Each structure stands twice: as C-alpha cells, then as structure tokens.
Amino acid sequence: MRKDPAEYDRIMAMGRWLLNFVLIGVVSGLGAVLFHLLCEGGNFLFMDMLAGYHPPAPAGERHLLPSTGNEFNRYMLLVLPALGGLVSGWLVYTFAPEAEGHGTDGAIDAYHRKAGHIRGRVPIIKTLASAITLTSGGSGGREGPIAQIGAGFGSFLATRLKLSDRDRRIMLAAGMAAGVGSIFRAPLAGALFAAEVLYRDPEIEGDVIIPAGLSSVVAYCIFCMFFGWGNLFRAPHMEFSNPLALGPYTVLAVVLAGVGWLYVTSFHRITAFFRSLRMPRHLRPALGGLAVGVIGFWLPQTLGFGYGFVQMALDGDASLWLLGTVCFGKILTTSLTIGSGGSGGVFGPSVVIGGAAGALVGIFFHHYMPSVVPQPAAFVLVGMAGFFTGVSNTPISTIIFISEMSNSYQLLLPSLLVCSLTYLLSKRWTIYTSQVDGPVDSPAHAGTLFVDVLQKLKVEELQDRLTPPCLIPHNMTLARFKERFCSTKEHYFPVVNGDERMIGIFSVNDVREFLFEPGLDSLVVMSELGTRDVISTTLGEDLNSVLSKVTVKNIDSIPVVRDDDPDIVLGMLSRRTIIDFYNRRLAKLRQRKEKG
C-alpha cells in the first residue's frame, strides 16, 4: 500500500517533536544532577568543613559525602554568606546580569515578553552562582536555578532549530517543568507548575502541559537513576476523617495568607532597597550576604535550604521556638539573599516557611482540640501547599507538588480547601513580578487572542458603525464625479446600475491619475474605471474573516451587502473600525476580569 504523503509528514513532525522534548528532559535531568552535586560539594566545603554546621536533611535526601565532624564555628557563618554573595555577584553581573534573583521569574518574563529567548550563557552562570550562594549560607531554593537551566536549554534548542516563537515558548516551559519536576522528584507537579505559574489568575497554558509532562518524566527518571527513587520528605500515615477539622484548616488558610503577605512585602521592599543603593551592582549580594550572616550568627537554622527542619516538623521533633524562628527568620534571610541580587529560588523557602507556620497552627489546635486535630503533622503538609499557593498564585500544581514530595495523598481535601481560600485571600500580591493576569494580558497571545476575539464577533455587531455608501451610477461622467468627490470624504465608491445594484467598485487611487488629465471629463464614465471583481462581506460573517479579506487585498474598506442579495450595498466597513471595535471589546474583557 502507498503511504499518504500528508500522513507521513505528520508522523515525522510528531516524531521530531517527541525527540525534542525527550532531549530537553535528558539535558534538564542531567542539569539537575550536576546542580545537586555542586550543592552537595559546596555544603560539604563551606557549611561542614569550614563552619562545622550540620543541619538536618530530609528523609529522602542523604548526604553524598561523610561529615567531617568539625566543631561548630559561628564566626564562619557570619562571613561565609558575604563571601558567597561577592563571588556570585561578580559572576552574574559580569557575564549574565539577567541571571540575578530567582530564576523562575526570569523564565516567566522570557515566556511572555522575550518570545522565549534566553541567552545560552544564562543557565551556566545561574548554575554556578546559585550553587555558591546557597551553599555558603544564603537562603533560597533549588527550583529557581534548575528552572532557568531547563528553560534555557529549551530556548537554545528551539533557536538552533529555527522554530517559531510559539514553539520556543513551549520548549522553554517544558524545560522549566523538567528541571523543577526532577530536582523535587515531582514530575506531574512540575508539568502543571510550568503551565500554571505563568499567570496570576487561575489559568493553565494548555499548549504546555503535554510537552512539559513528557520532558518532566524523562528528567525525573534521569535524576532518580543517580540519587535513588523515592520522595523528598517522609510523612507519617495521615488521613482526613473529621469534618470538624475544616474549621482549624480555615484558620490555617487565614494565617498563611497573612504570613504570605509579610513574605511578599518584605521580599519586594528589600529588593527595591538594594536596587536603590548607589553602589556597584556586583557588591549588593555581598552586602545582602553580610546581613544574612549576622542573622545566621544567632539563628543558623535560617540559612541554606532548611528542608531538614520541615522533616523534623513532620516527625514531631521540632520545638515551638525552632518553628517560629524558621518561619519568620527564613522570610528575612530569603528576602536579603535573593532581593540583594543573589541567585536562588523562592519555592524552597516557601515550603519551609509554610511548613513551619502550619506546624505552629497544628500544634495549637492539637493542644486545645486533640480529638479534632490528632496529628499536627497534617498541618505541616497542608501549610506547605497553602503558603506557596498564596505567594505564587498556583493552587493546583502546589497541591500536587506537596503530595508528590511527601507521597501523601490522603490530605487532598483539606489541601484543596486551604489552597483555595489562601488563593482568594492573596490574589492582590505575588512573589513573581513577571506573571501577567491571564492570556489576554500576555504579549505571547497577542496574535492568537486577536483572532479568537474577532472570530466570535459578527459584522452585524458593527451595523451602527457602517458608513453610508457613496453610490456612483454606472453612466456618471468623470466631470460629475469630480463634483461629487469634492463633497465627500469617502475613498471607496460602489458602482451601481439603474436599479442601484452594485456592478463594480473603484477607489480614489484608481481615478487619481485621471482627475487632472485635460479633455477626459466628458469622455470617461465611471463604470470604465471600476473593477467588477468586488470583495464584499455580509452581516453574518465574522470579523476575523473580514479582516483577512481586506489584508490580503490591501484595501482599507469593504462593502457590506445583504445576505440574500449580494448586489445590494448596506454600507461600508473600514479596517480601522474593526480594530477600534476589537480594542474596545478587549478593554471590556479586562474590566470584567478586574471586577471578577
């Protein structure tokens, strides 16, 4: 049997797409492996060997190098974050200034405003700078750097293959999903996160989910082949079985929204403060690191990743003092580390802050209502999910994130309640400044949104904006047309017969060369200058089709005729009227979203 060429081409195109996303997954997974190794080596060198600081680790992540057992040295914690900030600041601001701060925001900005372009050097610089920042005592997470590593390769691959801007954006998002899903061992959440984090409203970028899912699965498998299968946290068996617990969970949502507001406000104000300083940019992370070191001198638990303290909360081994200092101290050290220009992510600290806040609320209710809240650890997991939802506007992916990271799916119901409430209470702020409200506000969707809106609108909605046609009798001489032309502002003139049925049309440009030609006034009739190949529209046609017609023919106005009689002209519709109507409709959509 002969193969259908079109079907063959479709299969080959699909195969190339699959190969691209598998390749993105492979590189992102290897990037996550490299970044994890760099972090392990940096922690061993700086925290263990030099400072003698041995923070706890989460149950699913063991140290690759044995501890030196060196004595704890607070004074090293005082200076190490500043030295790390100095080196990372020099790296970033010398070679890739756009790699400062938390990388996820940079990837979001590239998706919306830079057609998916990320310079090839950015992932490399981001990897090195983040590893130095985070292992020398800076407070941050791993998702920002690894998100930019994966996104950067996706962008690079699309550019090398000379793909479209749309395809480059999709590959960027797939790389971001692969990086985040692998290093947190949460492939499904990574894919949903990449599709959801782009917007402040509860929107999902549908084109991203399947490619991101494929890349995330591949990256996850590669990462786990090196470091073992399992979850980041070990959680005790928990289940939701008492509806009365929804009351304490509601209180938790309010607390998380308040702490989230404090986190976002502190983060943005500290960032603005450092940007206002009149000093070399590469010195700002060192100054921020010095402030972090001062805090770490007294509260070392606020430095680094902090995932081990979440594990302690889940195991019930964390004191109220420890939980309080981790919750509020981490807000300050993270804001200083990343706000000053240091490299790191904001998801990791959010997990720690939210877990600590959840544990505090859970312990409180367990003390006063033990039969309703028998397990404070449940509030740790739900707190992790709710807090990051509040600061990032990503309720769906965050629920899945926490469930995958802890292998605990019994708390989906309270997590859904808390994340929904926290999202509603926190809609006015976000840690990601590059997010846009929705597709209607994204430059990435400017063209497709234009088409989508116009396809739903009919010419009849513009009936009151049609210009009355300036009908020209077929036997009108050039001399009489000159008189008519002086009294009208029209540029297109339908030619009609004795029954006022259109038989042709001409524009000012068609007659311009004859207007000042002597001796033609009485010899030329207007039907000789018009074309009989008339492009027209009807009241029932959609505006996108009309705009396509005028664009292809390069005309500025088109006659609107009756649906049942294409020779009867109802009016003239201009290109400018269509675009103005689209802008007005777009403004209404935005106003409706703001009110809703």
Beta strands, then each sheet from edge to edge (+ up, - down):
strand 1: 472-473
strand 2: 492-496
strand 3: 502-507
strand 4: 537-538
strand 5: 557-561
strand 6: 569-574
sheet 1: 1+ 2+ 3-
sheet 2: 4+ 5+ 6-
end
